[in-house]
Amino acid sequence: MVEKLELLAQLKKEKNAVILAHYYTDDEVQKAADYVGDSYFLSEKAREVKEDIIVMCGVSFMGESVKLLNPDKTVLIPDETADCPMAHMATVERIKEVREKYDDVAVVCYVNSTAELKSHSDVCVTSANALKIVENLPNKNIYFIPDRNLAHYISKKVTDKNFIFNEGHCYIHNSVTVEEVKKVKNEHPEAEILVHPECVKEVAEMGDYVGSTSGIIKYVSGSSKDEFIICTEKGVLYELKEKNPNKKFYLPKEKFECMDMKKITLDKIIKALKTNEPQVHLKKELIENANKPLENMLRLAK
């Protein structure tokens, strides 16, 4: 691995490149990255970096988001088959139906979505900033796409707005059951339960803390507790252990990982930098339309 990291350092210097990685990628990918974070952090960072080439280590919608924010830069995604099923779990047709049925509606698009869906939305959100942004929207009606679980979580916090729910979900977070969490809690009664809001509401209601991946990391680092049940994808354990080496972490299930995120490897990053492929290409009109809700997100989340 040391040789690969040295080669990556050399390639980055030669190509004037920077590597961004999501918390759900493999440990060695996070170790190799210049910046690691959740979707919101990576969106902000992508717009700040000065390098000519951005390697986005994550799934396809993340590569698209980086390209939307940096249309003049080369954006590489090491494995173009790495996708997020939830990103496709809404339709343009349904958005149009909702706009016709409800006046004063804001289409709030979770950043975990395709550029096409973003282009038909009013504002993007992440799990870290969704509550703040929805609270500050002037609209009475909120059509939240594509994730129903995050939408239900936010709707419980913002009771003065009318939510129209979509049926999308993250198959990883949605798979966690109350019984699984209870079992781990019985085995480790002192452990606090930390839940990502993409989990079903019954699991979220069990949480001592509910928040984004970065929020969970921040909570653990500031907590006096030593044991935690982590109800989000296992990749986050790398950063949790790095920042809290003396604390213990338990997952609600054994196979709790996004296989698409795990498609990103050091070998694929090296190949991408050597060949300048696969690149993220988006049409100019799509970039213009889909960039607006992303920019609105960054503005409203300040």
C-alpha positions as CSV (number, residue, x, y, z in Angstrom):
1,M,0.0,0.0,0.0
2,V,2.9,2.4,0.8
3,E,4.1,2.1,-2.8
4,K,0.6,2.9,-4.2
5,L,0.3,5.9,-1.9
6,E,3.7,7.2,-3.1
7,L,2.7,6.6,-6.7
8,L,-0.5,8.5,-6.1
9,A,1.4,11.4,-4.6
10,Q,3.6,11.6,-7.7
11,L,0.6,11.4,-10.1
12,K,-1.3,14.1,-8.2
13,K,1.8,16.4,-8.5
14,E,2.3,15.7,-12.2
15,K,-1.4,16.1,-13.1
16,N,-2.2,18.9,-10.6
17,A,-4.9,16.7,-9.1
18,V,-6.8,16.4,-5.8
19,I,-8.6,13.4,-4.4
20,L,-11.9,13.7,-2.6
21,A,-13.5,10.7,-0.8
22,H,-16.7,9.9,0.9
23,Y,-16.7,8.4,4.4
24,Y,-18.3,5.2,3.0
25,T,-15.3,4.3,0.8
26,D,-12.8,1.7,1.9
27,D,-10.2,2.6,4.6
28,E,-7.3,2.7,2.2
29,V,-9.1,5.0,-0.1
30,Q,-9.9,7.4,2.8
31,K,-6.2,7.2,3.8
32,A,-5.2,8.2,0.3
33,A,-7.6,11.1,-0.1
34,D,-6.7,14.8,0.4
35,Y,-10.2,15.4,1.8
36,V,-12.7,13.0,3.3
37,G,-16.2,13.9,4.3
38,D,-19.9,13.6,3.8
39,S,-21.9,14.9,0.8
40,Y,-22.2,18.5,2.1
41,F,-18.5,18.8,3.0
42,L,-17.4,17.4,-0.3
43,S,-19.8,19.8,-2.2
44,E,-18.2,22.7,-0.4
45,K,-14.7,21.5,-0.8
46,A,-15.2,20.7,-4.5
47,R,-15.9,24.4,-5.2
48,E,-12.9,25.5,-3.2
49,V,-10.1,23.3,-4.6
50,K,-7.6,25.0,-7.0
51,E,-6.4,21.8,-8.8
52,D,-7.2,21.2,-12.4
53,I,-8.3,17.6,-11.9
54,I,-10.7,16.4,-9.2
55,V,-10.9,12.7,-8.5
56,M,-14.2,11.9,-6.8
57,C,-14.1,8.7,-4.8
58,G,-17.7,7.9,-4.3
59,V,-20.8,7.0,-6.4
60,S,-21.9,8.6,-9.7
61,F,-24.2,11.3,-8.3
62,M,-21.2,12.6,-6.3
63,G,-19.1,12.9,-9.5
64,E,-22.0,14.7,-11.2
65,S,-22.3,17.1,-8.3
66,V,-18.6,17.9,-8.5
67,K,-18.8,18.5,-12.2
68,L,-21.9,20.7,-11.7
69,L,-20.0,22.9,-9.3
70,N,-16.8,22.9,-11.4
71,P,-17.9,22.6,-15.1
72,D,-14.5,23.8,-16.4
73,K,-12.5,21.2,-14.5
74,T,-11.7,17.6,-15.3
75,V,-13.7,15.4,-12.9
76,L,-12.7,11.7,-12.7
77,I,-14.7,9.0,-11.0
78,P,-12.5,5.8,-10.6
79,D,-15.3,3.4,-11.3
80,E,-18.2,4.7,-13.4
81,T,-20.4,1.7,-12.5
82,A,-20.4,2.8,-8.9
83,D,-24.0,4.1,-8.5
84,C,-26.6,4.8,-5.9
85,P,-29.9,3.1,-6.5
86,M,-31.7,5.8,-4.4
87,A,-30.4,8.5,-6.7
88,H,-32.8,7.2,-9.4
89,M,-35.9,6.7,-7.1
90,A,-37.9,9.7,-8.3
91,T,-39.2,10.8,-11.6
92,V,-39.4,14.1,-13.6
93,E,-43.0,13.2,-14.4
94,R,-44.0,13.0,-10.7
95,I,-42.2,16.3,-10.0
96,K,-44.4,17.9,-12.8
97,E,-47.5,16.3,-11.4
98,V,-46.8,17.7,-7.9
99,R,-46.0,21.2,-9.3
100,E,-49.4,21.2,-11.0
101,K,-51.3,19.9,-8.0
102,Y,-49.8,22.2,-5.3
103,D,-49.2,25.9,-5.6
104,D,-46.4,27.3,-3.5
105,V,-44.4,24.1,-3.6
106,A,-40.7,23.7,-3.2
107,V,-39.1,20.6,-4.8
108,V,-36.4,19.8,-2.2
109,C,-33.9,17.4,-3.7
110,Y,-31.6,15.3,-1.5
111,V,-28.1,15.6,-3.0
112,N,-28.2,11.8,-3.4
113,S,-29.9,12.1,-6.7
114,T,-29.1,12.3,-10.4
115,A,-28.2,15.6,-12.1
116,E,-31.5,15.2,-14.1
117,L,-33.6,15.2,-11.0
118,K,-31.6,18.1,-9.6
119,S,-32.3,20.1,-12.7
120,H,-36.0,19.9,-12.0
121,S,-35.7,20.9,-8.4
122,D,-35.6,24.2,-6.4
123,V,-33.0,23.4,-3.9
124,C,-30.7,20.5,-2.9
125,V,-30.1,19.4,0.6
126,T,-27.9,16.9,2.5
127,S,-28.7,15.1,5.7
128,A,-26.4,17.6,7.4
129,N,-28.3,20.7,6.3
130,A,-31.8,19.6,5.3
131,L,-33.5,20.7,8.5
132,K,-32.0,24.2,8.3
133,I,-32.8,24.7,4.7
134,V,-36.4,23.4,4.8
135,E,-37.1,25.6,7.9
136,N,-35.9,28.6,6.0
137,L,-37.8,28.0,2.8
138,P,-40.8,30.4,2.4
139,N,-42.9,27.7,0.7
140,K,-45.7,26.0,2.6
141,N,-45.6,22.7,0.5
142,I,-42.5,20.6,0.4
143,Y,-42.0,17.8,-2.1
144,F,-38.9,16.0,-0.7
145,I,-37.1,13.6,-3.1
146,P,-36.0,10.9,-3.4
147,D,-35.6,9.6,0.2
148,R,-38.8,9.0,2.2
149,N,-37.0,8.3,5.5
150,L,-35.1,11.6,5.7
151,A,-38.2,13.4,4.6
152,H,-40.3,11.9,7.4
153,Y,-37.5,12.8,9.9
154,I,-37.4,16.4,8.8
155,S,-41.3,16.6,8.7
156,K,-41.4,15.7,12.4
157,K,-39.1,18.7,13.1
158,V,-40.9,21.2,10.8
159,T,-44.5,20.8,11.7
160,D,-45.8,24.0,10.1
161,K,-45.2,22.8,6.5
162,N,-47.1,20.3,4.4
163,F,-44.8,17.5,3.2
164,I,-45.4,15.4,0.0
165,F,-43.5,12.2,0.4
166,N,-41.7,10.2,-2.3
167,E,-41.1,6.4,-2.0
168,G,-37.3,6.3,-2.5
169,H,-34.9,4.9,0.1
170,C,-31.3,3.9,0.7
171,Y,-31.2,0.2,0.7
172,I,-28.4,0.1,3.2
173,H,-29.9,2.3,5.9
174,N,-33.5,1.2,5.2
175,S,-32.5,-2.4,5.9
176,V,-31.7,-1.8,9.6
177,T,-34.5,-3.1,11.9
178,V,-35.6,-2.3,15.4
179,E,-34.9,-5.9,16.4
180,E,-31.3,-5.7,15.1
181,V,-30.6,-2.5,17.1
182,K,-32.3,-4.0,20.2
183,K,-30.1,-7.1,20.0
184,V,-26.9,-5.1,19.9
185,K,-28.1,-2.8,22.7
186,N,-28.9,-5.8,24.9
187,E,-25.3,-7.1,24.3
188,H,-23.9,-3.6,25.0
189,P,-26.3,-1.8,27.4
190,E,-24.0,1.1,28.0
191,A,-23.7,1.9,24.3
192,E,-25.4,5.0,22.9
193,I,-27.4,4.5,19.7
194,L,-26.4,6.9,16.9
195,V,-28.7,6.9,13.8
196,H,-28.5,8.3,10.3
197,P,-31.9,9.8,9.3
198,E,-32.0,7.6,6.1
199,C,-32.9,4.8,8.5
200,V,-36.6,4.0,9.0
201,K,-38.4,6.2,11.6
202,E,-38.8,3.4,14.1
203,V,-35.0,3.0,14.2
204,A,-34.5,6.8,14.3
205,E,-36.8,7.0,17.3
206,M,-34.5,4.7,19.2
207,G,-31.5,7.0,18.6
208,D,-29.7,8.9,21.4
209,Y,-28.5,11.0,18.5
210,V,-29.9,11.3,14.9
211,G,-27.8,13.0,12.3
212,S,-25.6,13.0,9.2
213,T,-22.4,11.0,9.0
214,S,-20.3,14.0,9.9
215,G,-22.7,14.8,12.7
216,I,-22.2,11.3,14.1
217,I,-18.5,11.7,14.0
218,K,-18.7,15.1,15.8
219,Y,-21.1,13.7,18.4
220,V,-18.8,10.8,19.3
221,S,-15.7,13.0,19.4
222,G,-17.4,15.3,21.9
223,S,-19.1,12.6,24.0
224,S,-17.9,11.4,27.4
225,K,-19.3,8.0,26.6
226,D,-17.0,5.1,25.4
227,E,-19.4,2.8,23.5
228,F,-21.6,3.5,20.5
229,I,-23.9,1.6,18.2
230,I,-23.4,3.1,14.8
231,C,-26.5,2.9,12.5
232,T,-24.8,4.1,9.3
233,E,-22.6,2.5,6.7
234,K,-19.5,0.8,8.1
235,G,-17.0,3.0,6.2
236,V,-17.5,5.7,8.8
237,L,-15.7,3.5,11.4
238,Y,-12.3,4.4,9.8
239,E,-12.7,8.1,10.8
240,L,-14.4,7.3,14.1
241,K,-11.5,5.1,15.1
242,E,-8.9,7.6,13.9
243,K,-10.4,10.4,16.0
244,N,-11.4,8.2,18.9
245,P,-9.0,5.3,19.3
246,N,-10.0,4.4,22.8
247,K,-13.7,4.2,22.1
248,K,-15.7,1.1,21.0
249,F,-18.1,0.9,18.1
250,Y,-20.7,-1.7,17.2
251,L,-22.8,-2.1,14.0
252,P,-26.4,-3.3,14.0
253,K,-25.6,-5.9,11.4
254,E,-22.6,-7.8,10.0
255,K,-23.0,-6.9,6.3
256,F,-23.6,-3.2,6.6
257,E,-21.8,-1.8,3.6
258,C,-22.6,-0.1,0.3
259,M,-21.0,-2.3,-2.3
260,D,-21.0,0.5,-4.9
261,M,-18.9,2.7,-2.6
262,K,-16.5,-0.3,-2.1
263,K,-16.0,-0.5,-5.9
264,I,-13.5,2.4,-5.5
265,T,-10.0,1.1,-5.0
266,L,-6.4,2.5,-5.0
267,D,-5.7,0.7,-8.2
268,K,-8.7,2.3,-9.9
269,I,-7.7,5.7,-8.6
270,I,-4.2,5.3,-10.0
271,K,-5.5,4.1,-13.4
272,A,-7.9,7.1,-13.5
273,L,-5.0,9.5,-13.0
274,K,-2.8,7.8,-15.5
275,T,-5.4,7.7,-18.2
276,N,-7.6,10.7,-17.4
277,E,-10.6,8.3,-17.5
278,P,-13.4,7.8,-16.7
279,Q,-14.4,11.4,-16.9
280,V,-17.8,12.9,-15.9
281,H,-19.4,14.6,-18.9
282,L,-22.6,16.6,-18.6
283,K,-24.3,18.7,-21.2
284,K,-24.1,22.5,-20.8
285,E,-27.9,22.9,-20.5
286,L,-28.1,20.2,-17.8
287,I,-25.2,21.8,-15.9
288,E,-26.9,25.2,-15.9
289,N,-30.2,23.9,-14.7
290,A,-28.9,21.4,-12.2
291,N,-26.3,23.8,-10.8
292,K,-28.9,26.2,-9.5
293,P,-30.4,24.1,-6.7
294,L,-26.9,23.1,-5.7
295,E,-25.8,26.8,-5.5
296,N,-29.1,27.5,-3.6
297,M,-28.1,24.8,-1.1
298,L,-24.6,26.2,-0.5
299,R,-26.1,29.7,-0.1
300,L,-29.0,28.7,2.2
301,A,-26.9,26.4,4.4
302,K,-24.5,29.2,5.4
